[in-house]
Amino acid sequence: MHDYGDEWQVLDPDLKKMAFKQPEPTLPRAPKQSQYLDWLNACKGGKPALANFDYAGILTETVVLGNVPLRAGKKIEWNGEELKATNAPEAAQYVKREYRKGWEL
């Protein structure tokens, strides 16, 4: 199994003619087998996964949050600790939902 960015190739025919040395990795990488093994090793008490929730949760919140002002139709002021737009109460419907009885989280 290959992870994104694991393999690459030069597509430009002019650049293919040039000698190109791949740069040395400077950031930690998941095991070559897969990112899934990285996660399983973390679950078994190993070092934290490279995409652990401390990192990935904040990144995901930031990326997904870009959709809230688009749906609300206005710029929002975000309070991350309370998970709400302080200047747009109507935006709450895009952040959290009311679950039917019996399906609450």
Beta strands, then each sheet from edge to edge (+ up, - down):
strand 1: 78-79
strand 2: 84-85
sheet 1: 1+ 2-
end
